[in-house]
Amino acid sequence: MMLEIALAVGQILVATEKSHDPDLGKSVVLVIHSDSDGVMGLILNRRRDKSKYFGGPIPLGTRALSRKKAEQILPGVYMSAGTNDPTARIYEGYAGWSPQQLTDEISRGLWKVIPGTAAMVFDPHPETLWPRLRQK
């Protein structure tokens, strides 16, 4: 019998020490889309430069997370395709899974799922987010 895991938009995936994936190991991922077709997320803790983040290994599109109202991901966090907001965090690319693929990875202990908060998304020190959240 397969384990069914329902992931909701706004949840956080924290890679565990068991994950040795070169793209996703030691990652903190915000779920921005989840339905029967799959799950999409943005890696929160990999800054490319001062203004952009590595959103994930799938190199399609640019997304912005902001505190300004647009499409709500979780309380205090909104997503838009626009990048004109100077306070937004800009993510290039994204992480994606088929529903069964991510369910399998979670059941194998590669990810811990925790509720997301705006404080996690806009953490002033995203480079240290993974070691802090893996302890929760």
Phi, psi and omega in degrees: 000130181276141177285129176259125180237120179266118178257137180249151173304136180098349176281160181245133172259125178246117179299139177268174179296341179289339183279122178243018179297127182295334180269328188242351177300143181059031180256153170241119188239128174271124177285120181250349178204136177207121175205190184294345179272339179155184182235138179234139180214167177240131177286123186271340192248024179232093180282133175276314179205196184297330187246352184226154179239155173277107183283335179161173187284350177271110192277041181250121171082164176233135180232152180237135172251132186218166173269355180275150186292128174204230176278116184286129175263316174202167183307122179086003180228125181231147180242141173213162177278343181284149182236026182276348181281115183293345179265357182284155171259126185260130182241126176261125182082181179202170174254141181215150180218152166285157182304316182291325180298312182290322176303316179297316180296322178292316181294334177277359177083020180276340180226143169252136181252125179227158176293139179273157175222158176299326180298324177291315183297318183255029180306133182291345180231067185299334180295341178253009182295317182299309180297329180286319183281333180293342178277346182288000000 
